Amino acid sequence: MDLVLSTYPEGEWAVVSVAGEVDVYTAPQLRQRLLDLGEQGSHRIVVDMDGVEFLDSTGLGGLVGGLRRVRHHGGALRLVCGQDRIVKIFRITGLDKVFDLYESVDAAVADE
């Protein structure tokens, strides 16, 4: 399956909605979208992963890279992960301690 990305503003946050598979073939698209947002001055980003069907280590690496870039600019990158199988990947890798995980976009943007 392909990767579908859409971006929209939510208050002071840029939300990237991700659907499909984030793997070695598609992760560069997500990484580029996060890079583009940073270059446009968006350093408060929510990545909505509720539509993600598969996530591999390349996808995780792209998210970690995006997190580093926004933190370098004093920003934040939050993840919406409502699916247990995706949350489990973050727990197994220990990245649930690195990323702020939320149940919904509303919860992610409301948490100050």
C-alpha positions as semicolon CSV with decimal commas, in nm:
position;residue;x (nm);y (nm);z (nm)
1;M;0,000;0,000;0,000
2;D;0,114;0,353;-0,067
3;L;0,162;0,631;0,182
4;V;-0,087;0,918;0,190
5;L;0,014;1,239;0,367
6;S;-0,200;1,543;0,426
7;T;-0,111;1,851;0,624
8;Y;-0,338;2,106;0,786
9;P;-0,312;2,371;1,056
10;E;-0,464;2,322;1,399
11;G;-0,411;2,637;1,600
12;E;-0,036;2,689;1,638
13;W;0,031;2,331;1,529
14;A;0,087;2,175;1,188
15;V;-0,084;1,836;1,171
16;V;0,049;1,571;0,935
17;S;-0,207;1,297;0,882
18;V;-0,042;0,971;0,777
19;A;-0,222;0,677;0,616
20;G;-0,080;0,356;0,475
21;E;0,254;0,189;0,528
22;V;0,558;0,372;0,661
23;D;0,847;0,154;0,551
24;V;1,182;0,168;0,375
25;Y;1,010;0,277;0,053
26;T;0,773;0,540;0,188
27;A;0,950;0,675;0,499
28;P;1,151;0,925;0,290
29;Q;0,820;1,094;0,195
30;L;0,729;1,141;0,561
31;R;1,080;1,257;0,649
32;Q;1,069;1,511;0,363
33;R;0,728;1,641;0,473
34;L;0,862;1,700;0,827
35;L;1,172;1,869;0,683
36;D;0,959;2,092;0,459
37;L;0,743;2,199;0,752
38;G;1,053;2,293;0,950
39;E;1,191;2,493;0,660
40;Q;0,857;2,676;0,640
41;G;0,891;2,770;1,008
42;S;0,660;2,508;1,159
43;H;0,830;2,371;1,468
44;R;0,518;2,249;1,650
45;I;0,407;1,938;1,466
46;V;0,154;1,666;1,538
47;V;0,188;1,346;1,336
48;D;-0,149;1,169;1,329
49;M;-0,068;0,800;1,282
50;D;-0,419;0,661;1,322
51;G;-0,424;0,565;0,954
52;V;-0,089;0,383;0,964
53;E;-0,119;0,015;0,880
54;F;0,250;-0,075;0,906
55;L;0,554;0,096;1,061
56;D;0,911;-0,028;1,035
57;S;1,245;0,090;1,173
58;T;1,299;0,324;0,878
59;G;0,975;0,500;0,962
60;L;1,077;0,523;1,327
61;G;1,410;0,671;1,219
62;G;1,234;0,937;1,015
63;L;1,021;1,034;1,314
64;V;1,325;1,051;1,542
65;G;1,500;1,273;1,287
66;G;1,196;1,499;1,272
67;L;1,188;1,519;1,650
68;R;1,553;1,621;1,663
69;R;1,501;1,896;1,406
70;V;1,202;2,054;1,580
71;R;1,366;2,033;1,923
72;H;1,673;2,206;1,781
73;H;1,444;2,500;1,706
74;G;1,272;2,487;2,045
75;G;0,967;2,311;1,906
76;A;0,785;1,985;1,966
77;L;0,673;1,683;1,770
78;R;0,379;1,488;1,911
79;L;0,236;1,161;1,785
80;V;-0,126;1,050;1,773
81;C;-0,128;0,672;1,812
82;G;-0,469;0,528;1,889
83;Q;-0,392;0,180;1,756
84;D;-0,251;-0,067;2,007
85;R;-0,028;-0,236;1,750
86;I;0,144;0,094;1,665
87;V;0,175;0,196;2,032
88;K;0,331;-0,146;2,099
89;I;0,611;-0,069;1,851
90;F;0,694;0,247;2,043
91;R;0,689;0,059;2,375
92;I;0,908;-0,227;2,251
93;T;1,168;0,014;2,114
94;G;1,155;0,242;2,419
95;L;1,050;0,533;2,200
96;D;0,735;0,581;2,410
97;K;0,972;0,754;2,654
98;V;1,110;0,978;2,376
99;F;0,788;1,081;2,204
100;D;0,474;1,230;2,353
101;L;0,196;0,990;2,248
102;Y;-0,169;1,098;2,239
103;E;-0,506;0,936;2,168
104;S;-0,626;1,218;1,941
105;V;-0,517;1,532;1,759
106;D;-0,735;1,738;1,995
107;A;-0,552;1,597;2,298
108;A;-0,211;1,657;2,137
109;V;-0,272;2,022;2,057
110;A;-0,451;2,094;2,388
111;D;-0,165;1,966;2,607
112;E;0,040;2,266;2,711
